[in-house]
Amino acid sequence: MLSRSNVGRRSNQLLGHNDVKTTEIYTHVRNPNESKVVSPLDRLVQEGDSAEAG
């Protein structure tokens, strides 16, 4: 299994950056809990859909 540091170093090499900080600017590691976050607008839409159905 690859750790974040290994992926970061490899990305750093592939992108030709000398500093990991530069690579961090251009890369984004997805948070596994990100999909669990529901925006207030999404809640309103979901509530509207359930009100129409009921």
C-alpha positions in Angstrom: 0.0 0.0 0.0 1.3 3.4 -0.9 1.4 6.1 1.8 0.8 9.7 1.1 4.5 10.5 1.4 5.4 8.0 -1.2 2.7 9.2 -3.6 3.8 12.8 -2.9 7.4 12.0 -3.7 6.5 10.2 -6.8 4.2 13.0 -8.0 7.0 15.4 -7.1 9.4 13.5 -9.4 6.8 13.2 -12.3 5.9 16.8 -12.2 9.6 17.9 -12.1 9.3 19.9 -8.9 12.3 20.3 -6.6 10.2 21.1 -3.5 7.3 19.0 -2.2 5.6 22.3 -1.2 5.3 23.2 -4.9 3.7 19.8 -5.7 1.2 20.3 -2.8 -0.1 23.4 -4.5 -1.0 21.5 -7.6 -2.2 18.2 -6.1 -5.2 17.4 -3.9 -5.6 14.4 -1.7 -9.3 13.5 -1.4 -10.7 13.2 2.0 -12.6 9.9 2.3 -15.2 11.6 4.5 -15.8 14.3 1.9 -18.7 12.4 0.3 -20.5 12.3 3.6 -20.8 16.1 3.7 -24.2 17.4 2.5 -24.5 21.0 1.6 -27.5 23.1 2.8 -28.7 23.5 -0.7 -28.7 19.7 -1.2 -30.7 19.3 2.0 -33.3 21.8 0.7 -33.6 19.9 -2.6 -33.9 16.6 -0.8 -36.6 18.0 1.6 -38.5 19.4 -1.4 -38.4 16.1 -3.2 -39.7 14.2 -0.2 -42.4 16.7 0.4 -43.6 16.3 -3.2 -43.6 12.5 -2.9 -45.6 12.5 0.3 
